[in-house]
Amino acid sequence: MPMLPPYMPASLQGSPVDFEWQGSLAHIGPEGAVTPLLKKLDGLTTCGQLSLCAGLLTWAAWRLRDETEEALPALELAEAAFAHQVDWRYVDRDAGHVRAVPEEPAALSALLQVSLFMWEGLSVDWFWDSYYAPISQTFHAAHIVQHIMPKAHRPAMVRWLDAAIERLQLHARAPDEPFRKQRSFPSLDEWKRFVGRHRGQPLPPCILDLETDYQPTQRQALVTGFLEGLDWERNRFLRSPKAMLALGFEGEPYRGPILQGDTA
C-alpha cells in the first residue's frame, strides 16, 4: 500500500463514515454557477487540473481506506494521472472498472464518483489535444471530497486545497489566448503546439506537497524521477512498455528525458 502523503493528518485513516450520503451526484458542485472555487480553478492547464484532481482522489482514498477495497485502485489511478501528463499511452483505458457508480454504500459510492471524475479527466478524446481543461471534473471532485471529510479534518483539507490551487496557478497557468478551431491553423503541427500549451507541462506529484520547496527549474528532473520510480506491474492502470511502444510511443517508456508531453 502506498504511504500516506505528508500533507495529510495520520488520523484521517480510520475515521468513521459519519457523513450524510444521498447518492453519487447529490453532493457535487452547483451546476452552472460561477462559485468562488470555480473562479480559483479557472485558467489552469489540463496538467494542473489533473494534478489537483489526483490530489483530491488521494484524500478520498485515504479517508475511506478502511471502508472499501476500492481505495488501492483509487490511489493507483491518482498515480497514473501524473504519468498520463507525460504521454496518454501510459494509462490503459481498458483497465479497472471506473465506469459506473453505485448509489450505496456511501463509502464506495463516494470514492468511485471521485475516481470517475479523475477517469473522465484522463479522457484522450476529451482533453488531450484540447484547448479546454477538465475544470468541471476537478470542481465536482473537490465538493465531494470536502463533503466526506471528517469535521475534525475538513479545515486541513480545505487549507491544502486553497494552497495547492495557489501553487498550481503559479506553476501551471494556461496561456491567455482565445479558443481557435483546428482549421484556422496553417498546419497540424501549429495546432498541436497551440493545444499543447493549454495541456501544459507535466507536473510531478510532489507539487501537491506544500511543505516541499518546489522549483520549476527542477520540474523535468522531478517528473523523470517519478517516471523511473513507477512499477507498471503493480499499478493496474499503467501500460507495459511493450504495449506503449505498440501504440507509437517514441523512446523508452518509464525513462527520461521527457519527450512526449512536455511543452517546455
C-alpha positions as CSV (number, residue, x, y, z in Angstrom):
1,M,0.0,0.0,0.0
2,P,1.3,3.5,-0.8
3,M,2.5,5.7,2.0
4,L,0.2,8.4,3.5
5,P,1.2,11.7,2.0
6,P,2.9,14.0,4.5
7,Y,0.4,16.8,4.0
8,M,-2.5,14.5,5.3
9,P,-3.2,14.0,9.0
10,A,-2.4,10.5,10.2
11,S,-5.7,10.2,12.0
12,L,-7.6,10.7,8.7
13,Q,-7.4,7.0,8.0
14,G,-9.9,5.0,10.1
15,S,-12.3,7.9,10.8
16,P,-15.8,6.6,10.9
17,V,-18.1,7.2,8.0
18,D,-20.5,9.7,9.5
19,F,-21.3,11.9,6.5
20,E,-24.8,12.1,5.0
21,W,-25.0,10.4,1.6
22,Q,-27.9,10.9,-0.7
23,G,-26.3,9.5,-3.9
24,S,-23.3,9.8,-6.2
25,L,-24.3,13.1,-7.7
26,A,-26.1,14.6,-4.8
27,H,-23.0,16.3,-3.3
28,I,-21.2,17.7,-6.4
29,G,-20.8,21.4,-7.0
30,P,-23.7,23.5,-8.2
31,E,-24.2,23.1,-12.0
32,G,-24.0,26.3,-14.0
33,A,-23.0,28.5,-11.1
34,V,-19.7,30.5,-11.1
35,T,-18.7,29.9,-7.5
36,P,-15.5,31.2,-5.7
37,L,-14.0,27.7,-6.0
38,L,-14.6,27.6,-9.8
39,K,-13.0,31.1,-10.2
40,K,-10.0,29.8,-8.3
41,L,-9.7,26.8,-10.6
42,D,-10.2,28.7,-13.8
43,G,-7.1,29.2,-16.0
44,L,-5.2,26.1,-15.0
45,T,-3.7,23.9,-17.7
46,T,-5.0,20.4,-18.2
47,C,-1.9,19.1,-16.3
48,G,-2.7,21.4,-13.5
49,Q,-6.3,20.3,-13.2
50,L,-5.3,16.6,-13.4
51,S,-2.7,17.1,-10.7
52,L,-5.2,18.7,-8.4
53,C,-7.9,16.1,-9.1
54,A,-5.3,13.4,-8.4
55,G,-4.6,15.0,-5.0
56,L,-8.3,15.1,-4.2
57,L,-8.7,11.5,-5.1
58,T,-5.8,10.7,-2.8
59,W,-7.5,12.5,0.0
60,A,-10.7,10.5,-0.7
61,A,-8.9,7.2,-0.9
62,W,-7.1,7.6,2.4
63,R,-10.2,8.9,4.1
64,L,-12.1,5.8,3.0
65,R,-9.3,3.2,3.0
66,D,-10.7,1.1,5.8
67,E,-14.2,1.2,4.3
68,T,-13.8,-0.1,0.8
69,E,-11.4,-2.2,-1.2
70,E,-11.5,0.4,-4.0
71,A,-9.1,2.6,-2.0
72,L,-6.0,0.9,-3.5
73,P,-7.2,1.2,-7.1
74,A,-8.1,4.8,-6.5
75,L,-4.5,5.5,-5.3
76,E,-3.2,3.7,-8.4
77,L,-5.3,5.8,-10.6
78,A,-4.1,9.0,-8.9
79,E,-0.5,7.9,-9.5
80,A,-1.3,7.0,-13.1
81,A,-2.7,10.5,-13.7
82,F,0.8,12.0,-13.3
83,A,2.2,9.6,-15.9
84,H,-0.6,10.4,-18.3
85,Q,0.5,14.0,-18.3
86,V,3.7,13.0,-20.0
87,D,2.0,10.8,-22.5
88,W,-1.5,9.4,-22.8
89,R,-0.2,6.0,-23.7
90,Y,0.9,5.4,-20.1
91,V,-2.7,4.9,-18.9
92,D,-4.6,1.8,-20.0
93,R,-8.2,2.9,-20.7
94,D,-9.3,-0.7,-20.6
95,A,-8.1,-1.3,-17.1
96,G,-10.1,-1.2,-13.9
97,H,-13.8,-0.7,-13.7
98,V,-14.2,3.0,-13.1
99,R,-17.3,3.2,-15.4
100,A,-20.4,3.2,-13.3
101,V,-21.0,4.4,-9.7
102,P,-23.4,2.7,-7.3
103,E,-25.6,4.9,-5.1
104,E,-24.7,2.9,-2.0
105,P,-22.9,2.0,0.3
106,A,-21.8,5.6,1.0
107,A,-18.1,5.0,1.1
108,L,-17.9,3.0,-2.1
109,S,-20.3,5.4,-3.9
110,A,-18.3,8.5,-2.9
111,L,-14.9,7.1,-3.7
112,L,-15.9,5.7,-7.1
113,Q,-17.6,9.0,-8.1
114,V,-14.4,10.9,-7.4
115,S,-12.5,8.2,-9.3
116,L,-14.9,8.6,-12.2
117,F,-14.2,12.4,-12.3
118,M,-10.5,11.5,-12.4
119,W,-11.1,9.0,-15.1
120,E,-13.1,11.5,-17.2
121,G,-10.2,14.0,-16.9
122,L,-7.9,11.4,-18.4
123,S,-10.0,11.0,-21.5
124,V,-7.8,11.3,-24.5
125,D,-10.7,12.2,-26.8
126,W,-12.0,14.9,-24.5
127,F,-8.8,16.6,-23.1
128,W,-5.5,15.5,-24.7
129,D,-5.5,17.6,-27.9
130,S,-7.9,20.2,-26.5
131,Y,-8.0,23.9,-25.6
132,Y,-10.2,23.0,-22.7
133,A,-9.2,21.5,-19.4
134,P,-11.2,19.2,-17.1
135,I,-12.1,22.0,-14.7
136,S,-15.7,20.6,-14.1
137,Q,-14.3,17.3,-13.0
138,T,-11.9,18.9,-10.5
139,F,-14.6,21.2,-9.3
140,H,-17.1,18.4,-8.6
141,A,-14.5,16.1,-7.1
142,A,-13.5,18.9,-4.7
143,H,-17.1,19.3,-3.5
144,I,-17.4,15.5,-2.8
145,V,-14.1,15.3,-1.0
146,Q,-14.9,18.2,1.2
147,H,-18.3,16.7,2.0
148,I,-16.9,13.3,3.1
149,M,-14.1,14.7,5.2
150,P,-14.5,14.2,9.0
151,K,-15.3,17.5,10.6
152,A,-12.0,17.5,12.5
153,H,-10.0,17.2,9.3
154,R,-12.1,19.3,6.9
155,P,-10.2,22.6,7.7
156,A,-6.9,20.9,7.0
157,M,-8.2,19.6,3.7
158,V,-9.6,23.0,2.7
159,R,-6.4,24.7,3.6
160,W,-4.5,22.2,1.5
161,L,-6.9,22.7,-1.4
162,D,-6.6,26.5,-1.4
163,A,-2.8,26.4,-1.1
164,A,-2.5,23.8,-3.8
165,I,-4.6,25.8,-6.2
166,E,-2.5,28.9,-5.5
167,R,0.7,26.9,-6.2
168,L,-0.7,25.5,-9.4
169,Q,-1.9,28.9,-10.6
170,L,1.7,30.0,-10.2
171,H,3.3,27.0,-12.0
172,A,0.5,25.6,-14.3
173,R,-1.3,28.6,-15.6
174,A,-2.7,28.3,-19.2
175,P,-1.8,31.0,-21.7
176,D,-4.2,33.8,-22.0
177,E,-5.3,33.3,-25.6
178,P,-8.7,32.8,-27.2
179,F,-10.0,29.5,-28.5
180,R,-9.3,28.7,-32.1
181,K,-10.6,25.9,-34.3
182,Q,-8.1,23.5,-35.8
183,R,-8.9,24.6,-39.3
184,S,-7.8,28.1,-38.5
185,F,-4.2,27.0,-38.3
186,P,-2.0,26.7,-41.4
187,S,-0.7,23.3,-40.3
188,L,-1.4,20.4,-38.0
189,D,1.9,20.9,-36.2
190,E,0.9,24.5,-35.3
191,W,-2.4,23.5,-34.0
192,K,-0.7,20.7,-31.9
193,R,1.6,23.3,-30.4
194,F,-1.4,25.5,-29.6
195,V,-3.4,22.8,-27.7
196,G,-0.1,21.6,-26.2
197,R,0.3,25.0,-24.5
198,H,-3.1,24.6,-22.9
199,R,-2.5,21.0,-21.9
200,G,0.6,22.4,-20.2
201,Q,3.8,20.9,-18.9
202,P,3.8,17.6,-17.0
203,L,4.0,18.1,-13.3
204,P,5.5,15.9,-10.5
205,P,3.3,14.6,-7.6
206,C,5.5,16.5,-5.1
207,I,4.0,19.8,-6.4
208,L,1.0,18.9,-4.1
209,D,3.2,18.6,-1.0
210,L,3.2,22.2,0.1
211,E,6.0,21.6,2.6
212,T,8.4,21.0,-0.3
213,D,10.3,23.8,-1.9
214,Y,9.1,23.2,-5.4
215,Q,11.2,25.0,-8.0
216,P,10.1,25.0,-11.7
217,T,13.8,24.6,-12.8
218,Q,13.6,21.1,-11.2
219,R,10.4,20.1,-12.8
220,Q,11.8,17.9,-15.6
221,A,14.1,16.1,-13.3
222,L,11.3,15.5,-10.8
223,V,9.0,14.2,-13.5
224,T,11.7,12.0,-14.9
225,G,12.5,10.7,-11.4
226,F,8.8,9.9,-10.8
227,L,8.5,8.0,-14.1
228,E,11.6,6.0,-13.4
229,G,10.3,5.1,-10.0
230,L,7.0,3.7,-11.3
231,D,6.3,0.0,-11.2
232,W,3.9,-0.7,-14.0
233,E,3.4,-4.3,-12.9
234,R,2.0,-3.0,-9.6
235,N,-0.4,-0.5,-11.0
236,R,-3.4,-1.8,-12.9
237,F,-3.8,1.4,-14.8
238,L,-0.3,1.6,-16.3
239,R,0.6,0.0,-19.6
240,S,3.6,-2.2,-20.1
241,P,6.5,-0.7,-22.1
242,K,5.7,-3.2,-24.9
243,A,2.1,-2.0,-25.1
244,M,3.2,1.6,-25.2
245,L,5.7,1.0,-28.0
246,A,3.0,-0.8,-29.9
247,L,0.9,2.4,-29.7
248,G,3.6,4.5,-31.1
249,F,5.5,5.8,-28.1
250,E,8.8,7.2,-29.0
251,G,11.8,6.5,-26.8
252,E,12.0,4.2,-23.8
253,P,8.9,4.1,-21.6
254,Y,9.4,5.0,-17.9
255,R,12.7,6.6,-18.7
256,G,13.8,10.2,-19.2
257,P,14.3,12.6,-20.6
258,I,10.7,13.8,-21.1
259,L,10.0,13.9,-24.8
260,Q,6.3,13.3,-25.3
261,G,4.0,15.6,-23.4
262,D,6.4,18.4,-22.5
263,T,5.7,21.8,-24.0
264,A,8.7,23.5,-22.5
